[in-house]
Amino acid sequence: MLMATAADPHAETATGYRYPPGLEHNLLWYALRKFRPADPIALFSHLAEKHGDIAHYRLGPEHIVFINHPDYIREILVVQHENFIKERTQQRTKMLLGNGMITADGHTHRAQRRAAQPAFHRQRITAYADVMVEHTARMISTWRDGQTRDIAQDMMQLTMGIVAATLFGTELGPEVAELNDAVNTIMRDYTFLVALPAAELLLYFPFPQLRRFRRARSRLDKTVYRLIDDHRSKLSHAAYDGSGASSPDLLTMLMAPRPDATGAIHAPSDDELRDEILTVILAGYETVANALTWTFYLLSQNPEIERRLQTEIDTALDGRNPTLDDVPRLRYTEMVLAESMRLYPPAWAMGRRALNDFSLGPWRFPARTTVLMSQYILHRDPRYWHQPLAFLPERFSVEQQSVGAGRAPSGANSPATSTAYIPVIKSAGVPRFCYFPFGAGPRQCIGESFAWMEGILTLAAIAQRWRLRLVPGHPVEPQPLITLRPKYGMKMTLEER
């Protein structure tokens, strides 16, 4: 058995581990000399271009594996999923989200998902459509021909209001702008928070970034705890006068008693509810807002595709607002959204940490190894995608079917988990797991069907009445934070149709 040497850091070790080729030196060495610490896409692109399917490197004492092949992604997210938990960077979002569905593992995650699942079933999802369109119509009614707006911020405020109204039965009104500002503050300092050693222990040190983070988090907490108090009061009043709702919303479902890890039944505390609510709000609005922002940018750069989209919308809607019944007729609209999320996936990377030793193909890794994968990189891989950097919605053929019928969700990546409507999207000649904007496996995004419907209806409602043109000279650069945001916003000029 061979021992790894300084000249051959990826050879088989005396312990039986076998690492694939990758970076010759520790990543800390490169961070000072070659790669910018705040640009993980540059690092992943380098690894994919040089090593293809899989690459290994060290970060301090930790083993990191970057995978860029659909078979390896399936192994981690589906086949061996029980051996993996969220990795360090995602765990660090606990400073903001606490122990919600994104950060929790094991029994806690399963219990939270079971509690929330009914809110995303087909019967509930369909009831949200009119609210989504109503909020969109209200926003665009304030737009004026020739006006310049930051569409990224408009989409953020729109989708936050939609999540609050549909899932939590509340209208945030002017509060939406304040909450969005708080999230923007957190996002601006996200890189510092992730990179800071022992950030959780230093959270109350007087660093300017940490002070801003604490103030912004407190602003979000104030709203979430108010939602909890108001909802509990509403439920108590309904019980008192006998007017209880026959179709409970998500917050009512989350408040219901549930078994803990020991099997004991208890109602979640306000702090536990806070973590779950804040996770749903941020995950539910950030991803769709970014998807819509990048879609309007791509349409502005591809006028022929925009014209085909408008033709479909005009034919299907004939001047009226879209409804749920129109979704099956908006096939090209859905293909445009799918292709936008291929080029600019809101969830641009994922990571897992191994609980035990594991193998991938001929390689073997120790427990605590971190496995990283990037939708942004694989969605643009020329081995799988013809003209990978081109915006070509036609590469997708769309089949729409209820997941309850047994078909897998988007990309055919995982077993069905609910009876919700989710479009099945295929691209000819592209292997499974090359397209996974909502993840895959048991932890695939619980709100995928919600996001698809919201994206299609909102895109149709806006594109029916407006063209959006990028302001000349406005810089467009993706910024890989928790989600893939446009670094400088998206300044666009409105043209009324």
N, C-alpha and C positions, 0 to 999 in steps of 0.2 A: 504494500500500500504506500502511495506516494505522500510525501509531506509537502505542503505549500511553501514556496520560497518567496523572497521579495521579488524575484524576477518572474515568478509564476504564481500570483496570488489566488488563482482560480482552480488550481489543481486539486485532486482529491486529498483530503486530510487524513491524519491518523485516526480520527474519530469516525470516518466513513462519510463525512459530508463532501459533496461535490458541487462546486460553484461554477456557473457559466462565466464566460469572459465578460469583461466590463471595464470600469475605470481602474487604471493602474494604481492610483493613489487614493487615499481617504478623501471623501468629498470636502472635508474641511480644508484640505490643501488646495483643492480647486476653487473653493469659495473665495479664497484670497487672491487667486492668480488668473482664473479662466472664466468661470461662470459667475454671473451676478446672482447673489443669494435670493433676490426678489423675482427671479425669472425661471421658475421651474419648467416652463414650456421649452425654453432653450436647452435645458439639461435633458429632458425627455426626448426632444427632437434629435439631439446628438446621439443618445443611446439607441434610438430606433434606427437612425441612419447607419450607424456603425455596426450594430449588433443584431438588428432585426427583431427576432422573436422574444428574446430574453437577455437581460444583462444584470450583472451583480456589482455592487459597490458597498463601501463601508461609510457610515456616518458616525464618527467617533468609534465606539465599540460595537455599534449596531450593524447587523447585516441588512441590506436593502436589496430587493429584487424588483426590477422593472420588467413587466411582462407586456408584450405587444403582439399577441397571437390569440385568435378566438378560442382555440382549444384550451390554452392555459387559463384564459379568463373564465371559461366555463368550469374548469377544475376548481378554481378558487371560490367563485361566487355560487356555484350550484353543487358540484359533486362533493367537495371537501368543506363546505361552508361551516359545518359544525366545529371545525378546528380553528376558526378564525373569528377575531373580534375587530372592532374598529382600531385603526392605528393612531399613533401619537398626535398627528396634526388634527385629525377629526376629534379625538378625545379632548383636545385643547379647546374646542368650541363649547365644552361644558362650562367654561367661564361665562359664556353668554346664555347658552340654552339649558344648562343644568343637565338633568338626566332624562331628556326626552327621547322620542323615537329615533332620532338621528344618532345620538351618542350612547344610548343604553344598549346593553348586550344581554344575552341569556334570557332568563325568565322575565325580567323587567320589560325588555323589549317585546317579548311575545305577548305579555299581558296588556301592554299599551296598544299594541296593534290589534288584538282581539277587541279591546274596548272601542277603538275608533273605527274598525272595519265597517260596521253597519252604515256609517255616514257616507261611505263611498260605494255602497251597493247601487245597482242600476236604478232602483226606484227613487233613491235619494238624489243621485246625480242628475236624473232627468228633471227634477224639480228645480234645479239650480239655473237652468238655461235662461229663463226669462229675466232672472235677477242679473245675470252676467250682461245680457244685452241692454237692459235698462240702465245699468251703471255706465256702460260704454256710450250709449246714446246721450246720457246726461253730460258726459265729459266733452264729446265732440260738438255738442250744441254751444259750447262756450268758445270754440275755435273760430278764427276769422281768416278769410282768404288773404294770403300774403304774409301772415304772421309767422315769426320764427319762434320755435319752441324746442326745449330739450326733451325729445321724445322719450329718452331713457327715464327721466323723472316723471313724465306723464304716465308712462306705463307702470312704473312702480306704484304711484298713488292710486291708479285705477285698479290694479290687481289686489292691492292691500284692502281697498274698500270692498271688492268682490268677495275675498276670503272672509272678512268680518261679517258681511251680510249673509252669505250662504251657509257657512259652517257654524257661525256663532250667533246668528240672528240679531246682529246689532249694526247700526249705522254709525260709523266713526265721524262722518262729517269733516269739519276743519281739522280735527285731530289727526287725520291721515297725514297731512303735511308735516306735522310735528314728529310723528312716529317715523316717517320716512327720513326726515333729517337725522333722527337718532341712529337709524340703521346706517345711513351714509357715513356718519361719524365713525361708527364701529368699523365699517368696511375700510375707511381710509387708514386706520391704524392696525388693520388685521395682520399685515406682514410683520410689524413690530411685535405684536402679541404672540404670534406663532414662533418667531425666532428667539424671543427673549428666554434665556435659560431659567427654568423654574418659575415661569410667569405666574403660575397659580399661587406660589408662595410670596411673590413680590407684588401681588395685585394692588396692595394698598400703599405701595411706595409712591413718593410724590413725583413720578415721571409724568410729563405733560400728556403723553399718549394714554397712560393708565388713568389719569384723572378724567380725560375726555371719555374714555371707555366706561368708567364707573358712572358718570353723569348720564351718558346715553342709555346704559343698561337700566338705570333707575327710572328713566323716562318710560321705557318700554314696560318695566315692572308695574309702574303706576297704572297704566292702562289695563294690563292683564289682570291685576288684582281687582280693579274696578269691575271688569267684566265678570269675574267670579262672584263678587258680592252682589252685583245687580242680578245675575242669573239665579243665584240662590234665593234672593228675595222674590224674584218672579215665580220660581217653583213653589216657594212656600205660600205665596198668594194664590196660585192656581190650586194647590192642595186644599187651601182653606175654603175657597168658594166653589170647588168642584169643577173648575174649568180647565183641568189639565190637558196638555196637548196630546193628541193621539199619535203624532209623528215627531219624536224628540230630535233635537238638533245634536250636533257633535258634542257641545259642551255638556248637555244633559247626559249623554252616553258616558263621557269621561268622568262625570261626578258619581256615577253608579258604583256601588261596592263591587269589589273584585277580589279574587284570591291572591295572596302574596306567595312568596317562594316556599313558605311552609304549609300552604293550603288554607291558612286562616283568611276569612273574608273581612275586608275592611274598606271603608270609603277612602279614597286618596285625600291626602292633606292639601291645603291651599298651595303649599310650596311644590308638591308633586304636580298639582294641576297647572301651576304656573309654568313648569318646565314643559309639560305636554302641549299647552296652548301656545306658548311662544314658539315652540318648534314647528307646529302646524302653520302658524301665521307666517313665519319667515320662510319656511320651505315652500309654502303654498303660493306666496306672492313673488318672491325673488326669481324663481325659475321661469315662470310664465312671462313675467315682465321682461326679463332678459331675452327670452326667445322671441317675443314680439318686437323688441327693439332691433335685434339683429335682422329679423325678417324685413322690417321696413327699410333698413339700410340696404340690404341685398336687392330688394325690389327697386330702390332708387338707382341702383347701378346696372339693372337689367331690365330696360323698358319693355322689351318684347315679352318677357315673362310676366311683367306687371300687366300688360295689356290682355294677355290670356287669362290671368287671374280675374281682372275686372270683367271680362266677357262672361266668364262662368258665373260670377256673383250677380251681374246684371240679369242674366237669363234665369237664374234660380230664384232670385228675390223679387225682380220686377219692381224695384223701388221701395219695398217695405223692409222693415227690420227683420233680421234672420230669427228663426225659431229652431227648436230642437229638431223638428221634422225636416228642416233643410239640410242638416248635417250630412245625410247620405248623398245629397245632390252636390255637395261642395267637395268633390273628390280632388280636384286640382288645388283647391285652397289647402287641403290637408297635405298634399304632396309638397307644396311650397313650404309649409311649416316644418315638415319632416326634413326636407333638404336644408333648411336654415339651421335646424338643430344638429344636422350632420356637420356642417361647417363650423358652427358656433354653439356647441352643446352647453347649456347653462351649467349642468354638473359636468365639469371638464376633466375631472380626475377622481379616482377612488383609491382607497387603501385599506389593507387588512393586516393584522398582526397574528402570527401563528401561536396557538397555545401549546402545540406539540411539534416534534419533528415531522417533516412532510417531504414528499417528492413531487417534482414536476418533470415529466419526461425522464431523461437520463440524469437529472440533477436532484441532489438531496440537500435539505436545509435544516438548520436547528430550530427549535422552539424560539419564539420571540423575533424571528425574522419578519421584517415588514415587506409586504408585497404591494407594489404600486402599479396602477394601470391608468391610462388616460384616454377618455373618449375623444378628446381633441386630436390626439396623435393617431389613434387607430381609425377614426372616421376620415382621416385624410391620407391614409396609407395607400400609395400607388399600386401596391401588390393586389389590393382588393377593389379599388375604386378607379374607374375610367375617368380621366381628367379630374383628379381628386380636388383640385382647387377651384374648379368651375361650379357655378350655381346652376344645377340642372335638375329641377324637380321631376322631370320625366324619367329619371333613373329609378324612381319609386313607382311601383304599382300598388294600389291600395285595395285591400279587401276588408270590408267592415263586417264585424261579426261579434256577437255577444261572447264574452269570455266564459260566461256560464255554460255555453255549449261545449266547452272543453278545449277550445283553441287557446294557444298561448298568447300572452300579451305581446306588445310591440316588439318586432324582431324575433318572435318565437323563442324568447330567451329563457322562459321559466314556466312552471306549471301555473294554471289559472288559480287565482287566490280569492276571487269574488265573482259575483254575478254582474259586475259593472260593465258598461260598454267600453271597450278599448279597441281602437283600430289596429288591425294587423298589417304591418308594413313590410314589404319584401322588396329587395332590389336584385334584379337578375344577376346570377353569377357571384353574388356576395355571400360568403359563408355566414352561418349563424354566429352571433356574438361579435360581429364586426360593427354592429350598430346597436348601441345600448344607452341612449340618452337618459333613460330613467333607471339605469342599473339593471340587475338581473338576480334571479334566485329568490330565496325566501325574504330577502331584505329589499327587493325591488320596490320602488316608490309606491306607497299606498295610494297616493293621489294621482296616479298616471292618467286614469280615465277622466278625472276632473280637469287635469291640465290640458288634455287633448281637446275636450269639448270647449273649454274656455278659450284656448288659443284659436280654434277654428271660428267660433262665433264672434269673438272680438275682432279678429283679422277681417272677417267678412263685413262686419258692421262698419268698420273704419274705412276699408278700401272701397266700399260702395260709394262713399261720399267724398273721399279725400285722396289726393296724391300727396306723397311726402317726398321732398327733395332735399338731399344733403346740402348744407350750406357750403358753398365753394371754399376750399382751403381748410375746412374743419378736419382736424386730425382724428383718424379712426384707428384705435389700437386696442386689442383685447387685453384685459387685465385679469389674470387668474387669481382671484381671491377665493372666498367660499364658493361663489359662483363666478361665471365668466362675464364680467361687466365691461362695457366700453369705458376705457380709462378716462376719456375726456368728455363723457356724456355723448349725446347724439343730437347735435343741433341740426334741425331740419325746418325747411320752409313749407308751409301748408298751401296747397293748391286745391281749391274747391272744384269738384267735377261737375 
